[in-house]
Amino acid sequence: MRAVTVPNPGGPEALELSDVPEPTPGPGEVLIDVVAAGVNRADVLQRMGHYPPPPGAPAYLGLECSGRIAAVGEGVQTWHVGDQVCALLPGGGYAEKVAVAASALLPVPAGVSLVNAAALPEVACTVWSNVFLAGALQPEHTLLVHGGSSGIGTMAIQLAKAMGARVAVTAGSAHKLAVCRELGAEILVNYRDEDFVERVLDATDGRGADVILDNMGAKYLGRNVAALAPDGRLIVIGLQGGTRGELDLGALLRKRGTIYATSLRSRTEAEKAALVAGVGSYVWPLIEAGRVQPVIHARYPLEEAAEAHRVMEASTHVGKLLLTM
């Protein structure tokens, strides 16, 4: 089969399309004929040599895909050859076939094409686990999403709005903020020339955000604490602004705030299975009802994976980037 490989870490040009052995499904696994794969910022980090796959995972990039089941391993009873699925992967999505635990599969939601379904597993599981499980977002709460126009951001806006929460976002252009508004965000902050702390506090009568979903890390640490509501939860899921920051514990204590730093890829198969099941129970009905939809910026053939990575790194996109087979 063909797969995108990284013989030597580096820039987008490091990606090569290679012929590699086909995987075979082990016990409890299925083999998927991949139709499309999502492109995530974690893939960029892996390409650069900063984010190696967990033990036992395929060496290829790709944390989510959609396609048709080509074969089932021993013990798999709930899925069958020919089923259309999307999957949360530990790696291997940038390939024509991938083997994955059956517990990581979700059916393609009604109303979503097989290709576009590849945009759902990673962002849905990330938002569900962080905003709703760790962050315990409730109706009438305020959620602040940094990078609101990203794949994760566009999903977080829609799910929070569907729950009845109020959503604030940061983004770097008027166009991106306009898309966030269309998806349901009410408090729109252009981080290039506005202070999100002031804007969020003003919009909430000084209370702040009950949950903050942060992709920046160190750069925003102190300001995120300042923007937290009493008993607020800061969820750090990315480190685009650095890994080391100074934290005023007194400020955090006065807010009775909590900081979570989480990742999805390193979780155990059982933990991921529980997240996937939760997404299937709570998020999929919203998608099938048309209240939440994947936001797709562009689709690229597998041969143009490098171009997709260039777009990802330039941060000019809104929503998800997909590779198609």
N, C-alpha and C positions, 0 to 999 in steps of 0.2 A: 504494500500500500504506500501512498504518499503521505508524508508528514513534514511539518515545518520543524527543522532542527536548528540548534545553535552550537556549531562546532567549537566556536570560540566566543566568549562573552564580548559584547560591544554595542554599537549603535544599531539602528534598524537594518543596516546592511549586513549584520551578522546572521540574520535569518536566512536559512537555505531550505529549499524544497528538496527532499531526499526520498529515496526508496528505502523503506524500513520493513522489518518483519511484521506481519499481522499479529495482533494480540489474540489470545484465546480466553474465553470466559472460564474462570474457576468456579468452585462451588459457591452458590449464592450470588453469582454475577451474571450479567448479560453482556452480549456484544452488540454494539450499536453501529449501524451504517450511518455515519455522520452526514447530515445535510448542511448544518451551519454550526458555527462556534462563536461564542461571545469573546470580545477582546476587552481585557481588563488591565488596569494600571499595574496589578501584580505581575502580569505577563511581561511588562516592560522591565520591572525590577529583576525578574528571573533572567530575561535576555541579557541584562547587564551584569549578571553574576551575583546579585545581591539577595536572591530569594530562592534558594534551592528547593526542589520538591521534597515533600516528606518521604520517609522510607517506604519503599514499596510502590510509590506512585510512578506513572510513566514519566520519562525524562522530557517529554515534549511539553510545550506550552499549552494552555487552554484549560480554564476552570469551569466551563459550562458548554453544553452543546445541545443540539436537537437532532433527531433522526428517527430511523426505524430499527427495531430490534431484529438483528440478523441471526442470533443464536442465544440460547439460554443455558446456563450452567446447571450443575446438579443442585437439586433442592429448590429451584425457582419455580413457583407455582402460580403466582399472581400476574405474571407477565408472559407474553407469547410472541413468537416470531411474527413480524409484521406490525406489531403495535407501534403507534407513533408516540414518541416520548421526548421529554427534555430531561437533562440530568445535571446534577451538581457533581463536579469532578475534582479529584485531587491533582489532576494534570492530564495531558494527552488529548485535549480537545482539538488542537490544530492538526488533525489527521483524518484520514478517510474512514477509520474505524477506531473504536475505543472500547475497552472492557471496563465495566464499573459495577459496583455493588447494586443489586436490585433495589435496595433500600434507599438509594440516592435518586431514584427515578420519579418523575411526575408525568401524568398524562398531558398531552398538549391541550391547553384550555380551549373550550368551545369559543369560536370567534377569533382565534389567533392562528395565523398561518404556521405551518411546520417550521419554516425558516425563521420567522420572527420569535418563535418560542425559545430560540437559543438565547435571547436577550433576557430571559426571566430568572433562571435558577439562582445565579450568584447574587443578583441585586435583591431578589425577593427574600432569600435566606439571610442576607446581610441585614436588611432593614428589619425583618421580623425578629431576628435574634437580638439586635441592638436597640432599636427604638421601642419595641413592644415588650420583649422579655426583660432585658437588662434595664432599659430606660423606663419601663412601666408607664408609657404614655397613656393618658386617659382623656376622655372627652372634656373639652374646655381648657385643657392644658395648652401651653405654647411650646412648639417645637422649633428650634433654630437649626437649619441645615446649612452647613458650609459646602460650597460647591453644589448649589441647588440644581444646576443644569446638567450635572453629570448623570450617568446611568443610575447610580445609587440615589442621587438627589431627586431625580424625577420620580423614582419609585417611592421614596420617602414622603414626598409632597402628597402624592395621590393617596397613599395608604393612611397617612395622618388625617388628611381632609375627610376621607371616607369614615374615619372613626369619630369625627366631630371635633378634632383639635384645630388650633390656629397655627398656621405655619409661617415662619420667617425664614428667609433665605439670603445667602450672599452669593453673588456672581460678578463676573468682570465686564459685562457689557449690557447695554440696554436691550439688545435682542435676547440675550439669555434670560434676563429678568422678565421680559415679556412672555417668554415660554413658561417660566415658572408661575407667572400670574395666571396664565391660561389653565395650568394644571391645578391651581387652587391656592397658591401661596398668597398671603395678604400683606406681609411686611417684606419689602423688597430693598435690598441694600447692595449698592455697587461698591465693592470693597476697594476699588481703585481711588475713590474720592469721598467715601463716607465711612463713619465710625459705626460698626455694627453694635457696639455696646450702647452708645447713645441712642441709636435708632430703636433697638429692642426695648430698652428701658422706657423710652418715651412712649412707644406703642403699647406698652403693658402697664402704664401708670406707675412705673418704677419697680414693678415686681420682677421682671426678667423672664428668662426662658426656663420652663420646667425640665426640658430635655434638650441637650445640644449634641448634634451628630457632627463630629469634627474629623476632617481629613487632613488637617494641617499639623497637628502635634505641637511641638515646642513654640513655634512662632505665635500661636494664638493662646497659649496656656493661661497666662495671667488675665487676658481680656475675656476669655471664656468664663473664668471663675467670676469676673466682675459682672458678666451678663447673666449668670445663673440666678434663678429664683430661689427663695428659701426651700431647702430640701431638694434642690435640683440635682440632676444627674448629667454629668459630662461624659459622653461616650467617644473615646478616641479610636478611630478605625484606620487612620492614615497618618503618615509622617512626612508629608510633602514640605512642611515648614521646619523640618529638623527633628532630632531625637532628644536633645538635651535643652531643658528650659528651667527657669527659676520659678518656684511655686511658693506663694505666700500662704502658709498653712493657716495663719490667723484669718485671712480672708475666706478661705474655704471653710474653716470652722464656724465663722459667723454666719455663713450661709447654710450650715449643716449639709454641705454639699458632698457628693460622691463622684469620684472619677473612676471610670472603667476604661481599661485598654484591652481591646479584644481583636482576635483574628479568627477567620473562619477555616482557612485551609488546614491548619494544624490540629483541628479537633478530631476526636476519634470517630470511627465509622458509626458507632452507636449514637454519639452526640449529633452527628450530621443527620442520621436517620430520623432522630426526634425532631430536628429542625425542619427537615423536608416534610415530615408528616404534619407538623403545625402549619406550614405554608400551604399544604394541600387542603387543610381543613378551613383555614381562615382567609387566606389570600386568594386562592383559586376561585372561590365563589364570587369575589368582588370583580375579578377579571372577567369571568363568564357573564356577569351582569352588566359589563361595559363600564363599570365605575373606575376601573384601573386598567391601563393598557401599557404595553412596552412602548417606549419612545425610541425610535430608530433614527440615527443620524445618517448612516451610510452602510452599504454592504460592499464588500470587496471579495473577489475570488481568492482562493487560498494562495494562489501565486503572487498576490499583491499584499501579503501579510506585512511586509516592510512598510508599505505606504500607510496601512492602517495604524501601525505603530507611530509613524511620523505625525499623523493627525492626533493620536492620543497624547503624544508628548507636547504638541503645540497647544493643546487644550482649546482648540477652536470648535470642537464638536458640541452638540447638544443631545444628550441621551446616549444611546449605545452604538457601538461599532460592531459589525458582524463580519465574519469570514464565511463564504459559501463554497461548497464543494462542486 
